[in-house]
Amino acid sequence: MARFGQKKRLTEYLYSKPAIAVLIILAGFLSVAVYQRFSVEREMAARREAVEQERGDLLERKEELEERVEYLSGDRGIEEEIRKHFDVAKEGEKVIIIVDKEENEPKTNLPQAPEPKPWYQFW
């Protein structure tokens, strides 16, 4: 019978208001710690996704640059770059240079508006 009485005393202690208050406080601390870990995990996941995206972009850029280097290593690529940056032609070719009219020339065929008078000369 003594055992039965001890169980009852133990349950009375566990279900007492101070014991429940301590358990609620511990649960609160635990939930705060879990929330902090969760927010850190979400932030790290977002950073990882951004870094993976940047890595993919850099790999694409690397492939483009390798293709460009390969193209410029050939005779056709070298010739294209020389023609793009300098006014040159192969032997036997003719070059035509088109020069635009300068924009600084005033257009004489348009009528010009009269100059406004100062405010004090309205009489």
C-alpha positions in Angstrom: 0.0 0.0 0.0 2.9 2.3 0.6 3.8 2.2 -3.0 0.4 3.2 -4.1 0.7 6.3 -1.8 4.1 7.2 -3.3 2.7 7.2 -6.8 -0.1 9.5 -5.7 2.4 11.9 -4.1 4.5 11.9 -7.2 1.6 12.7 -9.5 0.5 15.4 -7.0 3.9 17.0 -7.4 3.9 16.7 -11.2 0.4 18.2 -11.5 1.0 21.0 -9.0 0.9 24.6 -10.2 4.7 25.3 -9.6 5.7 22.1 -11.6 3.4 23.1 -14.5 4.8 26.6 -14.4 8.4 25.3 -14.6 7.4 23.0 -17.5 5.8 25.9 -19.3 8.9 28.1 -18.9 11.1 25.2 -20.1 8.8 24.7 -23.1 9.1 28.5 -23.8 12.9 28.4 -23.8 12.8 25.3 -26.0 10.5 27.0 -28.5 12.6 30.1 -28.7 15.7 28.0 -29.4 13.9 26.0 -32.0 12.7 29.1 -33.7 16.2 30.6 -33.8 17.6 27.4 -35.3 14.7 27.4 -37.9 15.4 31.0 -38.9 19.1 30.4 -39.2 18.4 27.3 -41.4 16.1 29.3 -43.7 18.7 32.1 -44.1 21.4 29.5 -44.9 19.1 27.8 -47.4 18.4 31.2 -49.1 22.1 32.0 -49.2 22.9 28.6 -50.6 20.3 29.0 -53.4 21.8 32.4 -54.3 25.3 31.0 -54.4 24.2 28.1 -56.6 22.5 30.5 -58.9 25.6 32.7 -59.1 27.7 29.6 -59.7 25.5 28.6 -62.6 25.7 32.1 -64.1 29.5 32.0 -63.8 29.7 28.6 -65.4 27.6 29.9 -68.4 29.8 33.0 -68.6 33.0 30.8 -68.5 31.6 28.7 -71.4 30.8 31.8 -73.4 34.3 33.2 -72.8 35.9 29.9 -73.8 33.9 29.9 -77.0 34.9 33.5 -77.7 38.6 32.7 -77.0 38.4 29.7 -79.3 36.8 31.8 -82.1 39.4 34.6 -81.7 42.2 32.1 -81.8 41.3 31.3 -85.4 42.2 33.3 -88.5 38.6 34.4 -89.1 38.2 35.8 -85.5 41.5 37.7 -85.7 40.5 39.2 -89.1 37.1 40.2 -87.7 38.6 42.0 -84.7 41.1 43.8 -86.9 38.4 45.0 -89.3 36.2 46.0 -86.4 38.8 48.2 -84.7 40.7 49.5 -87.7 39.8 50.7 -91.1 41.6 48.0 -93.2 40.8 46.0 -96.3 42.3 43.0 -97.9 44.2 43.3 -101.1 41.7 43.7 -104.0 38.8 44.9 -101.7 37.3 48.4 -102.0 36.3 50.3 -98.9 33.4 52.8 -98.8 33.3 55.1 -95.8 30.0 56.9 -95.2 30.2 60.1 -93.2 27.1 61.6 -91.6 26.3 65.2 -91.8 27.4 67.1 -88.8 24.6 67.9 -86.4 26.2 71.2 -85.5 25.0 72.9 -88.7 21.9 75.1 -88.0 18.8 74.1 -90.0 18.0 77.2 -92.1 14.6 76.0 -93.5 12.8 76.1 -90.1 11.4 79.4 -88.9 12.8 80.5 -85.6 10.6 81.8 -82.8 11.1 85.4 -81.8 13.0 86.1 -78.6 10.7 86.9 -75.6 10.9 90.4 -74.3 11.8 91.1 -70.7 8.8 91.4 -68.3 9.4 95.2 -67.8 9.0 96.0 -71.5 5.4 95.1 -71.9 4.3 98.8 -72.8 
